[in-house]
Amino acid sequence: MSSLITDLLRQTGGTAVIDGGLATELERHGADLNDPLWSAKCLFSFPHLIRQVHLDYLENGADIIITASYQATIQGFKAKGYSDEESEALLRSSVEIAREAREVYYKNCAGCRSGDGDDDGRILKQRPILVAASVGSYGAYLADGSEYSGDYGDAITVETLKDFHRRRVQILADSGADLLAFETVPNKLEAEAYAQLLEEEDIKIPAWFSFNSKDGVNVVSGDSLMECGSIAESCNKVVAVGINCTPPRFIHGLIVLLKKVTTKPIVIYPNSGETYDADLKEWVQNTGVTDEDFISYVNKWCELGASLVGGCCRTTPDTIRKIYRTLSSSQSI
């Protein structure tokens, strides 16, 4: 199972680039995401915009694109009036759209006039590209900000979470994605549920777990990051472990903690450092870092052991291009 990421890293010189924020790019293209389904709303309203954002990231150097299924759940679609069959089809479409974007990109590469893989400002370079099917947390489905607190209440158990995620994980795993990305995992309970689910269902594609933190030491629930990382380390289906949707300033210390408990590749894709107001459902102005500041961290993260690097909320194709250029420069030294 580990060979997928290992092969990618071997072909990219030891580090690979993940894409950046999806929802904010969709909004920039004109989509209204004020909805409990957030970016997943575009699976039925603006699929062409999702495809375009995926393509934008590929043309700015991403080696891995993450599907628009973070907030896509059967339960969420049914609440919108879709049937079970329609809901499952929408989940599958998230992977199909990403795969289509990859095919368009490869066709553009084949027609590239430039020998150095840079054409009209686009990075057009035949290379391995992976599609990661996003699995958001139970808190993301609730759309109440609890993926940023990890507080699900005493009634929610490992079994509750496995039952909630089971069918969705099965569908995404069978839909043609290369791997599953369990993102913004807010607590140990959900990590345990994911690990058990991968084993029980004998999921055939590999997965990564990425946690989020607001203090640079623990995951957002207050659970120990090292304990959460140990769960990922002990699951044979998990091929990388790391951090997403966390301010860049915390990443250094979190990598150090993860390296104590895992030998697997470290995946890092922080947000822009901006503060999100879960009550107002908007980002607080002027609370983030510039792209230049964000990029200044990248080589340090890789020196510490990160090998898959990208961006999360509020990062853009420009951010990803700068990561690509930074990593390409360090690999050529």
VOLUMGU-982379 format. One record per residue: residue number from 1; residue in three letters; y, z, x of N, C-alpha, C, CB in turn. Coordinates in steps of 0.1 Angstrom, whole numbers, m for minus. Glycine has a CB too. Layout:
<rs>
seq:type:n_yy:n_zz:n_xx:ca_yy:ca_zz:ca_xx:c_yy:c_zz:c_xx:cb_yy:cb_zz:cb_xx
NUM:Ala:Y:Z:X:Y:Z:X:Y:Z:X:Y:Z:X
...
</rs>
This chain:
<rs>
seq:type:n_yy:n_zz:n_xx:ca_yy:ca_zz:ca_xx:c_yy:c_zz:c_xx:cb_yy:cb_zz:cb_xx
1:Met:m12:0:8:0:0:0:13:0:9:0:12:m9
2:Ser:12:7:20:24:8:28:28:m5:35:22:19:39
3:Ser:19:m15:35:21:m27:43:33:m35:37:9:m35:43
4:Leu:36:m34:24:47:m41:18:60:m38:25:48:m38:3
5:Ile:64:m25:26:76:m21:32:75:m23:48:80:m7:29
6:Thr:64:m20:53:62:m21:68:64:m36:72:48:m17:72
7:Asp:58:m45:64:59:m59:67:74:m64:66:50:m68:57
8:Leu:81:m59:55:95:m63:54:103:m58:66:100:m57:41
9:Leu:101:m46:70:108:m40:81:105:m47:94:106:m25:82
10:Arg:93:m51:96:89:m58:108:97:m72:108:74:m60:108
11:Gln:98:m78:97:104:m91:96:119:m91:97:100:m99:84
12:Thr:125:m79:94:139:m78:94:144:m70:106:144:m70:81
13:Gly:136:m67:115:140:m61:127:141:m46:127:153:m66:131
14:Gly:135:m40:117:134:m25:116:142:m19:105:138:m20:129
15:Thr:152:m26:100:160:m21:89:162:m32:79:174:m16:94
16:Ala:163:m28:66:164:m38:55:175:m33:46:151:m40:48
17:Val:181:m43:39:193:m40:30:189:m40:16:204:m51:33
18:Ile:193:m30:9:191:m29:m6:204:m33:m12:187:m14:m10
19:Asp:204:m37:m25:216:m42:m32:225:m30:m35:212:m49:m45
20:Gly:235:m32:m43:245:m22:m46:246:m19:m61:259:m26:m41
21:Gly:257:m14:m65:258:m10:m79:257:m21:m89:272:m3:m81
22:Leu:250:m19:m100:247:m30:m110:257:m29:m121:233:m29:m115
23:Ala:258:m17:m127:266:m15:m139:281:m19:m137:265:m1:m145
24:Thr:287:m14:m126:301:m17:m124:303:m32:m121:306:m9:m113
25:Glu:293:m39:m115:295:m53:m113:293:m60:m127:284:m58:m104
26:Leu:284:m56:m135:283:m62:m149:296:m61:m156:272:m56:m157
27:Glu:303:m49:m155:316:m47:m162:326:m56:m156:320:m32:m160
28:Arg:326:m58:m143:335:m67:m136:334:m81:m141:334:m66:m121
29:His:322:m85:m145:319:m98:m151:322:m99:m166:305:m102:m148
30:Gly:326:m88:m172:331:m88:m186:322:m81:m196:332:m102:m190
31:Ala:311:m74:m191:302:m68:m200:307:m54:m205:288:m66:m194
32:Asp:305:m51:m217:309:m37:m223:297:m29:m223:315:m38:m237
33:Leu:297:m18:m214:285:m10:m213:286:4:m219:281:m8:m198
34:Asn:296:5:m228:298:18:m235:287:19:m246:312:19:m241
35:Asp:275:23:m241:263:23:m249:253:33:m243:257:9:m251
36:Pro:244:39:m251:234:48:m245:225:40:m236:226:54:m256
37:Leu:223:27:m238:215:19:m229:221:15:m216:210:7:m237
38:Trp:235:17:m215:242:14:m203:239:0:m199:239:24:m192
39:Ser:236:m2:m186:234:m16:m181:222:m23:m188:231:m16:m166
40:Ala:212:m15:m193:201:m22:m199:205:m29:m212:190:m11:m203
41:Lys:216:m26:m218:221:m33:m229:222:m48:m226:235:m28:m234
42:Cys:225:m51:m214:227:m66:m210:214:m73:m210:233:m67:m197
43:Leu:203:m66:m211:190:m74:m211:189:m82:m224:178:m64:m211
44:Phe:196:m77:m235:195:m86:m247:209:m92:m250:191:m77:m259
45:Ser:220:m87:m244:233:m92:m247:238:m102:m237:243:m81:m249
46:Phe:236:m99:m224:241:m108:m213:231:m109:m202:254:m102:m208
47:Pro:219:m114:m204:210:m115:m193:215:m124:m182:196:m121:m198
48:His:223:m134:m185:228:m143:m175:237:m136:m165:235:m155:m181
49:Leu:244:m125:m170:252:m118:m161:244:m110:m151:262:m108:m169
50:Ile:233:m104:m156:224:m97:m147:219:m106:m136:212:m91:m155
51:Arg:215:m118:m140:210:m127:m130:221:m131:m120:205:m140:m137
52:Gln:233:m132:m125:244:m135:m115:247:m124:m106:257:m139:m123
53:Val:246:m112:m111:249:m100:m102:237:m99:m91:250:m87:m110
54:His:225:m101:m95:214:m101:m86:216:m112:m75:200:m104:m93
55:Leu:220:m124:m79:223:m135:m70:235:m132:m61:226:m148:m78
56:Asp:245:m125:m66:256:m121:m58:252:m112:m46:267:m114:m66
57:Tyr:243:m103:m50:238:m94:m39:229:m101:m29:230:m82:m45
58:Leu:221:m110:m34:213:m118:m24:222:m126:m15:203:m127:m32
59:Glu:232:m132:m20:241:m140:m12:250:m132:m3:250:m149:m21
60:Asn:249:m119:m4:257:m110:4:247:m102:13:266:m101:m4
61:Gly:235:m106:14:226:m101:24:215:m91:20:234:m94:34
62:Ala:214:m88:7:204:m79:2:190:m84:4:206:m75:m13
63:Asp:181:m76:9:167:m80:10:158:m74:m2:161:m74:23
64:Ile:164:m65:m9:157:m59:m20:167:m58:m32:152:m44:m17
65:Ile:163:m64:m43:172:m62:m55:164:m54:m65:175:m77:m61
66:Ile:172:m45:m72:167:m35:m81:170:m40:m96:172:m21:m78
67:Thr:160:m40:m104:161:m45:m118:170:m37:m126:147:m46:m124
68:Ala:174:m43:m137:183:m37:m147:176:m28:m157:192:m47:m154
69:Ser:166:m21:m152:157:m13:m161:159:2:m160:143:m16:m159
70:Tyr:169:6:m152:172:21:m150:172:28:m163:185:23:m141
71:Gln:180:23:m172:182:30:m185:174:23:m196:197:32:m188
72:Ala:165:14:m192:157:7:m202:144:14:m205:154:m7:m197
73:Thr:143:19:m217:131:26:m221:126:21:m235:133:41:m222
74:Ile:114:22:m238:109:18:m251:115:26:m261:93:19:m251
75:Gln:116:39:m259:122:49:m268:137:45:m271:121:63:m263
76:Gly:144:41:m260:158:37:m262:160:25:m270:165:36:m248
77:Phe:151:15:m267:152:2:m274:149:4:m289:143:m9:m268
78:Lys:138:12:m292:134:14:m305:146:21:m313:122:23:m306
79:Ala:153:30:m307:165:36:m313:175:26:m317:171:47:m304
80:Lys:175:14:m311:184:3:m314:178:m6:m325:187:m4:m302
81:Gly:166:m3:m329:160:m11:m340:150:m21:m335:171:m18:m347
82:Tyr:147:m21:m322:137:m31:m317:123:m25:m320:139:m33:m302
83:Ser:113:m34:m322:99:m30:m323:93:m26:m310:91:m41:m330
84:Asp:81:m21:m310:74:m18:m297:73:m30:m289:60:m12:m300
85:Glu:68:m41:m296:66:m54:m289:79:m59:m282:60:m64:m298
86:Glu:90:m59:m290:103:m64:m285:108:m55:m274:113:m64:m297
87:Ser:106:m42:m275:110:m33:m265:103:m35:m252:108:m18:m269
88:Glu:89:m37:m253:82:m40:m241:86:m54:m235:67:m40:m244
89:Ala:89:m63:m243:93:m76:m238:107:m75:m231:95:m86:m250
90:Leu:116:m67:m235:128:m65:m228:126:m58:m215:137:m56:m237
91:Leu:117:m49:m214:113:m43:m201:109:m54:m191:103:m32:m203
92:Arg:99:m62:m196:94:m73:m187:105:m82:m183:83:m80:m195
93:Ser:115:m85:m192:125:m94:m189:134:m89:m177:134:m97:m201
94:Ser:135:m76:m176:143:m71:m164:137:m76:m151:144:m56:m165
95:Val:124:m77:m150:118:m82:m138:119:m97:m137:103:m77:m137
96:Glu:117:m103:m149:118:m118:m149:131:m123:m144:115:m123:m163
97:Ile:142:m116:m149:156:m120:m145:158:m119:m130:166:m112:m153
98:Ala:153:m108:m124:154:m106:m110:146:m117:m102:149:m92:m106
99:Arg:134:m120:m107:126:m130:m100:133:m144:m101:112:m130:m106
100:Glu:139:m146:m113:146:m159:m114:158:m160:m104:152:m161:m129
101:Ala:165:m149:m103:176:m149:m93:171:m152:m79:184:m135:m93
102:Arg:159:m146:m76:154:m148:m62:150:m163:m61:141:m139:m61
103:Glu:145:m169:m71:141:m183:m70:153:m192:m69:133:m188:m83
104:Val:164:m189:m76:177:m196:m75:182:m195:m60:187:m191:m85
105:Tyr:181:m183:m55:186:m180:m41:178:m189:m31:184:m165:m38
106:Tyr:165:m189:m33:156:m197:m24:160:m212:m24:141:m194:m26
107:Lys:162:m217:m37:166:m231:m38:179:m233:m31:167:m235:m53
108:Asn:189:m224:m32:202:m226:m26:200:m225:m11:211:m214:m30
109:Cys:191:m217:m6:188:m216:9:183:m230:14:178:m205:12
110:Ala:174:m236:6:168:m248:10:178:m259:11:157:m252:0
111:Gly:189:m258:3:199:m268:3:211:m265:12:204:m271:m11
112:Cys:210:m254:19:221:m249:28:224:m259:39:218:m235:33
113:Arg:236:m263:41:240:m273:51:241:m266:65:253:m280:47
114:Ser:244:m253:65:247:m247:77:234:m242:84:256:m235:75
115:Gly:233:m244:97:221:m239:104:220:m224:106:221:m246:117
116:Asp:232:m217:105:232:m203:107:230:m194:95:244:m199:114
117:Gly:227:m201:84:224:m194:71:237:m188:65:215:m182:74
118:Asp:249:m194:68:261:m189:62:268:m202:56:270:m182:72
119:Asp:269:m203:43:273:m215:37:284:m211:26:262:m223:31
120:Asp:296:m217:28:307:m214:18:309:m199:16:303:m220:5
121:Gly:307:m191:27:309:m177:26:297:m169:21:320:m174:17
122:Arg:287:m177:17:274:m170:12:264:m169:24:268:m178:1
123:Ile:257:m158:24:246:m157:33:234:m163:27:244:m141:37
124:Leu:230:m175:32:219:m182:27:208:m183:38:223:m196:22
125:Lys:198:m175:37:189:m173:48:175:m171:42:193:m162:57
126:Gln:165:m180:45:152:m178:40:146:m166:46:143:m191:44
127:Arg:142:m156:38:137:m144:43:129:m137:32:149:m134:48
128:Pro:121:m127:35:114:m120:24:124:m112:15:103:m110:30
129:Ile:122:m114:3:131:m107:m7:121:m99:m17:140:m116:m15
130:Leu:123:m87:m19:115:m79:m28:123:m75:m40:110:m66:m21
131:Val:115:m75:m52:121:m71:m64:115:m57:m67:117:m81:m76
132:Ala:124:m47:m68:121:m34:m72:124:m31:m86:128:m23:m62
133:Ala:114:m27:m94:116:m24:m108:121:m9:m109:103:m26:m116
134:Ser:133:m8:m114:139:5:m115:133:14:m127:154:4:m117
135:Val:130:26:m123:125:36:m134:135:47:m133:110:41:m131
136:Gly:144:48:m143:154:59:m143:147:72:m149:166:56:m152
137:Ser:153:83:m147:148:96:m151:148:98:m166:155:107:m144
138:Tyr:141:108:m171:142:112:m185:157:115:m189:133:124:m188
139:Gly:164:121:m179:178:124:m182:186:111:m184:184:132:m171
140:Ala:183:100:m177:190:88:m179:188:83:m194:186:77:m169
141:Tyr:176:84:m199:174:80:m213:182:89:m223:158:81:m216
142:Leu:183:101:m220:191:110:m229:205:106:m229:189:125:m224
143:Ala:210:100:m218:224:95:m217:234:107:m220:227:84:m228
144:Asp:230:119:m215:239:130:m217:243:136:m203:232:141:m225
145:Gly:241:129:m193:245:134:m179:235:143:m173:258:141:m180
146:Ser:223:145:m180:214:154:m174:206:149:m162:204:159:m184
147:Glu:207:136:m159:201:132:m146:210:136:m134:200:116:m146
148:Tyr:222:141:m138:230:147:m127:230:162:m127:245:143:m129
149:Ser:222:168:m135:220:183:m135:205:186:m133:225:189:m148
150:Gly:196:178:m138:182:180:m138:177:191:m147:178:184:m124
151:Asp:186:195:m156:183:206:m166:178:200:m179:196:215:m168
152:Tyr:165:200:m180:159:194:m192:155:205:m202:146:186:m188
153:Gly:156:218:m199:152:228:m208:138:232:m206:155:224:m222
154:Asp:134:244:m211:121:249:m209:110:241:m217:120:263:m213
155:Ala:114:234:m227:104:227:m236:98:215:m229:110:223:m249
156:Ile:105:210:m218:100:198:m212:91:202:m200:112:190:m206
157:Thr:79:196:m201:68:199:m191:64:186:m183:56:205:m198
158:Val:56:188:m173:51:176:m166:44:167:m176:41:180:m155
159:Glu:36:172:m185:29:164:m195:39:156:m204:19:172:m203
160:Thr:49:163:m208:60:157:m216:65:144:m209:71:167:m220
161:Leu:68:146:m196:75:136:m189:65:124:m186:80:141:m175
162:Lys:52:128:m183:42:117:m181:41:109:m194:29:123:m177
163:Asp:40:115:m205:39:108:m218:51:99:m221:37:118:m230
164:Phe:63:104:m217:75:97:m219:75:84:m210:87:105:m216
165:His:71:85:m198:72:74:m188:60:65:m188:75:79:m175
166:Arg:49:69:m193:36:62:m191:36:47:m194:25:69:m198
167:Arg:39:44:m206:39:30:m210:49:21:m203:41:28:m225
168:Arg:61:27:m201:71:19:m194:67:16:m179:84:28:m193
169:Val:61:26:m172:56:24:m159:45:13:m158:51:37:m153
170:Gln:36:14:m168:25:4:m168:31:m10:m170:16:7:m180
171:Ile:40:m12:m179:46:m25:m181:53:m30:m169:56:m24:m193
172:Leu:62:m22:m163:69:m26:m152:60:m30:m140:80:m16:m147
173:Ala:50:m22:m138:40:m24:m127:33:m37:m129:30:m12:m126
174:Asp:31:m41:m141:23:m53:m144:32:m66:m147:14:m51:m156
175:Ser:45:m65:m144:54:m75:m148:58:m85:m137:66:m69:m154
176:Gly:52:m83:m125:55:m92:m114:65:m86:m104:61:m104:m120
177:Ala:69:m74:m105:77:m67:m95:69:m65:m83:83:m54:m100
178:Asp:76:m63:m71:69:m60:m59:66:m45:m57:77:m66:m47
179:Leu:75:m37:m62:74:m23:m61:82:m16:m73:79:m18:m48
180:Leu:79:m3:m75:86:5:m84:96:14:m77:77:13:m93
181:Ala:108:15:m82:119:23:m76:121:35:m86:132:16:m73
182:Phe:116:46:m84:119:58:m92:132:64:m87:107:69:m92
183:Glu:143:62:m94:156:65:m89:162:77:m95:165:53:m92
184:Thr:172:83:m87:180:94:m92:171:105:m97:190:89:m102
185:Val:160:108:m90:151:119:m95:158:132:m93:137:118:m87
186:Pro:160:139:m105:169:151:m104:162:164:m102:177:152:m116
187:Asn:148:165:m103:142:178:m101:127:176:m97:142:185:m115
188:Lys:121:187:m93:107:186:m88:97:183:m99:104:200:m82
189:Leu:100:188:m111:92:185:m123:89:170:m125:98:191:m135
190:Glu:100:163:m124:99:148:m127:92:141:m115:112:142:m130
191:Ala:94:146:m103:87:140:m92:72:142:m93:92:147:m78
192:Glu:68:154:m97:54:157:m99:48:148:m110:52:172:m103
193:Ala:56:146:m121:51:138:m132:49:123:m127:61:138:m144
194:Tyr:59:118:m119:57:105:m114:45:103:m105:70:100:m107
195:Ala:43:113:m96:32:112:m86:19:113:m94:33:124:m76
196:Gln:18:121:m104:5:122:m111:3:109:m119:6:134:m121
197:Leu:14:104:m125:12:92:m133:8:80:m125:26:89:m140
198:Leu:13:79:m113:9:68:m104:m6:68:m101:17:68:m91
199:Glu:m11:80:m99:m25:82:m96:m34:80:m108:m28:96:m90
200:Glu:m30:87:m119:m38:86:m132:m39:72:m137:m32:95:m142
201:Glu:m28:64:m136:m29:50:m141:m33:40:m131:m15:47:m146
202:Asp:m36:45:m119:m40:37:m107:m31:24:m106:m54:32:m109
203:Ile:m18:28:m105:m7:17:m105:m10:9:m92:7:23:m105
204:Lys:m10:m4:m93:m14:m13:m82:m3:m17:m73:m20:m25:m88
205:Ile:10:m15:m77:21:m18:m67:27:m5:m62:32:m27:m74
206:Pro:32:m6:m50:37:6:m43:50:11:m50:40:4:m29
207:Ala:55:23:m46:67:29:m52:75:36:m42:63:39:m64
208:Trp:88:38:m45:96:47:m37:102:58:m47:107:40:m29
209:Phe:104:69:m41:111:80:m49:124:82:m42:102:93:m49
210:Ser:135:82:m50:148:85:m44:155:96:m52:157:73:m43
211:Phe:159:107:m46:164:118:m53:179:118:m52:159:132:m46
212:Asn:186:126:m60:201:128:m58:204:142:m56:208:122:m71
213:Ser:215:144:m49:220:157:m45:235:158:m47:216:160:m30
214:Lys:240:170:m50:254:172:m51:259:183:m41:258:176:m65
215:Asp:249:189:m33:253:199:m23:249:196:m9:248:212:m28
216:Gly:242:185:m7:237:181:6:225:189:11:248:183:15
217:Val:219:197:2:208:205:7:196:204:m3:212:220:8
218:Asn:199:205:m16:189:205:m27:191:192:m35:190:218:m35
219:Val:181:190:m44:184:180:m54:193:186:m65:170:174:m61
220:Val:198:178:m74:208:183:m83:204:194:m92:213:171:m92
221:Ser:191:196:m95:187:207:m103:187:221:m95:173:205:m108
222:Gly:189:220:m82:188:232:m73:174:233:m67:191:244:m82
223:Asp:165:224:m71:151:224:m64:153:220:m50:141:215:m72
224:Ser:144:225:m42:144:221:m27:141:207:m25:134:230:m20
225:Leu:150:200:m18:147:186:m14:135:185:m6:159:180:m7
226:Met:132:194:3:120:193:11:108:195:2:120:205:22
227:Glu:108:203:m8:96:204:m17:95:191:m25:98:216:m27
228:Cys:106:185:m29:105:172:m36:100:161:m27:119:168:m42
229:Gly:105:161:m15:100:151:m5:85:153:m2:108:152:8
230:Ser:81:165:m2:66:167:1:58:162:m10:64:182:2
231:Ile:62:162:m22:55:156:m33:53:141:m31:62:158:m47
232:Ala:64:134:m27:64:120:m24:55:117:m12:78:115:m21
233:Glu:56:126:m2:47:124:10:33:125:7:51:134:20
234:Ser:29:133:m2:14:135:m5:9:125:m15:12:149:m11
235:Cys:17:116:m20:12:106:m30:10:93:m22:22:104:m42
236:Asn:m2:88:m22:m6:76:m15:1:64:m20:m20:74:m15
237:Lys:5:64:m33:11:53:m39:26:51:m35:10:54:m55
238:Val:32:62:m30:46:62:m26:47:57:m11:52:76:m28
239:Val:55:47:m9:56:41:4:70:44:11:54:26:4
240:Ala:79:49:4:92:53:10:98:64:1:102:40:11
241:Val:106:72:8:113:83:0:127:85:5:105:96:3
242:Gly:136:88:m4:150:89:1:159:95:m9:154:76:5
243:Ile:172:90:m8:183:95:m16:191:83:m22:192:104:m7
244:Asn:195:85:m34:205:75:m40:215:83:m49:197:65:m49
245:Cys:225:76:m53:236:81:m62:241:95:m57:230:82:m76
246:Thr:244:96:m45:248:108:m38:260:105:m29:237:115:m30
247:Pro:270:113:m28:281:110:m19:277:107:m5:292:121:m20
248:Pro:283:97:2:279:94:16:280:106:25:288:83:21
249:Arg:289:115:23:291:126:32:279:136:33:304:134:29
250:Phe:271:135:23:259:144:22:247:138:29:256:148:8
251:Ile:247:125:31:235:118:35:229:123:48:237:103:36
252:His:237:125:58:232:129:72:223:141:71:244:132:81
253:Gly:228:152:64:219:164:63:207:162:55:228:175:58
254:Leu:208:153:45:196:151:36:185:143:44:200:144:24
255:Ile:189:134:52:179:126:60:172:136:69:186:115:68
256:Val:180:145:76:174:155:85:163:163:78:185:164:91
257:Leu:166:168:65:157:176:58:144:167:54:163:181:45
258:Leu:146:155:50:135:147:46:126:144:58:140:133:40
259:Lys:132:142:69:124:138:81:114:150:85:133:135:93
260:Lys:117:162:80:109:174:83:96:173:75:116:186:80
261:Val:96:166:64:85:166:54:78:153:52:89:172:41
262:Thr:84:142:57:78:129:54:77:120:67:85:122:43
263:Thr:67:112:68:66:102:78:68:88:73:52:103:85
264:Lys:71:88:60:73:75:53:87:69:56:71:76:38
265:Pro:89:56:55:103:51:56:113:58:47:103:36:54
266:Ile:125:60:53:136:67:45:145:56:39:144:76:54
267:Val:146:57:26:155:48:18:168:56:14:147:43:5
268:Ile:179:49:17:192:56:14:201:46:7:198:60:28
269:Tyr:205:49:m5:216:41:m11:225:50:m19:210:30:m20
270:Pro:235:55:m12:245:64:m19:254:57:m28:253:72:m8
271:Asn:261:65:m36:272:59:m44:285:59:m35:275:68:m57
272:Ser:296:55:m41:308:54:m33:315:67:m30:318:45:m41
273:Gly:309:78:m35:315:91:m33:324:95:m44:322:91:m20
274:Glu:326:87:m54:334:90:m65:328:100:m74:338:78:m73
275:Thr:336:108:m81:331:118:m90:330:112:m104:340:131:m91
276:Tyr:318:115:m111:316:110:m124:318:121:m134:302:103:m126
277:Asp:326:118:m144:328:128:m155:319:125:m166:343:128:m160
278:Ala:308:133:m168:297:130:m177:302:132:m192:285:139:m175
279:Asp:313:140:m194:318:142:m207:326:130:m212:326:155:m208
280:Leu:335:125:m202:343:114:m206:336:100:m203:356:114:m197
281:Lys:324:101:m196:316:90:m193:325:79:m185:311:83:m205
282:Glu:332:84:m175:340:76:m166:341:82:m152:354:73:m173
283:Trp:344:73:m143:346:78:m129:360:83:m127:343:66:m119
284:Val:361:94:m120:374:100:m117:382:92:m106:373:115:m113
285:Gln:394:88:m109:401:79:m101:403:85:m87:415:76:m107
286:Asn:403:77:m76:407:80:m63:399:92:m57:421:84:m63
287:Thr:386:93:m61:377:104:m55:367:98:m45:371:111:m67
288:Gly:366:85:m43:356:80:m35:361:77:m21:351:67:m41
289:Val:352:70:m13:355:66:1:357:51:1:344:70:11
290:Thr:365:46:10:366:32:12:353:25:17:378:28:21
291:Asp:352:12:16:341:5:21:340:8:37:342:m10:19
292:Glu:351:8:43:352:10:58:346:24:61:366:9:63
293:Asp:349:34:54:344:47:56:329:47:53:351:58:47
294:Phe:325:41:42:311:40:39:303:34:50:309:32:25
295:Ile:308:23:55:301:15:65:300:23:78:307:2:67
296:Ser:310:31:81:311:39:93:299:48:94:324:47:94
297:Tyr:293:52:83:281:61:83:268:54:86:280:68:70
298:Val:267:41:84:255:34:83:246:35:96:257:19:80
299:Asn:252:32:107:245:32:120:240:46:123:253:27:131
300:Lys:248:56:119:243:70:121:231:74:112:255:80:118
301:Trp:231:69:100:220:71:91:207:65:97:222:65:77
302:Cys:209:53:103:197:46:108:192:52:121:201:31:111
303:Glu:202:57:129:198:65:141:190:77:138:210:69:149
304:Leu:193:83:126:186:95:122:172:92:116:194:102:111
305:Gly:170:79:112:157:75:107:157:67:94:149:87:105
306:Ala:169:64:88:169:56:76:165:42:80:183:57:69
307:Ser:157:35:72:153:21:75:156:12:64:139:21:79
308:Leu:159:17:52:163:9:40:176:14:35:151:9:29
309:Val:186:6:36:200:11:33:207:1:23:208:12:46
310:Gly:214:7:13:222:m1:4:232:9:m3:213:m7:m7
311:Gly:236:5:m15:245:13:m22:241:15:m37:259:6:m22
312:Cys:247:25:m43:245:28:m57:258:26:m65:239:43:m59
313:Cys:260:35:m74:272:33:m83:285:31:m76:273:45:m92
314:Arg:292:21:m80:306:17:m76:306:10:m62:314:30:m75
315:Thr:295:8:m56:294:m1:m45:293:m15:m50:283:3:m35
316:Thr:297:m25:m41:299:m39:m46:291:m48:m36:313:m42:m47
317:Pro:291:m61:m40:286:m71:m30:293:m71:m17:286:m85:m36
318:Asp:306:m68:m17:313:m67:m4:308:m56:4:328:m65:m7
319:Thr:305:m44:m2:299:m33:5:285:m37:12:296:m21:m4
320:Ile:277:m44:4:264:m48:9:265:m58:20:256:m54:m3
321:Arg:275:m67:19:277:m77:30:280:m69:43:288:m87:26
322:Lys:289:m59:42:293:m52:54:281:m44:59:304:m42:50
323:Ile:272:m39:51:260:m32:56:251:m42:63:252:m26:44
324:Tyr:250:m54:57:242:m65:63:247:m68:77:241:m77:54
325:Arg:260:m70:78:266:m74:90:265:m63:101:281:m77:88
326:Thr:266:m50:96:265:m39:105:251:m38:111:269:m26:98
327:Leu:241:m39:102:227:m38:106:223:m50:115:218:m37:94
328:Ser:228:m62:111:225:m74:119:231:m72:133:231:m87:112
329:Ser:243:m67:134:249:m65:148:241:m55:156:264:m60:146
330:Ser:237:m44:150:229:m34:158:216:m39:162:228:m21:149
331:Gln:210:m48:153:196:m53:157:197:m63:168:190:m60:145
332:Ser:209:m69:170:210:m80:180:214:m74:194:220:m90:176
333:Ile:217:m61:194:221:m55:207:209:m53:216:228:m41:204
</rs>
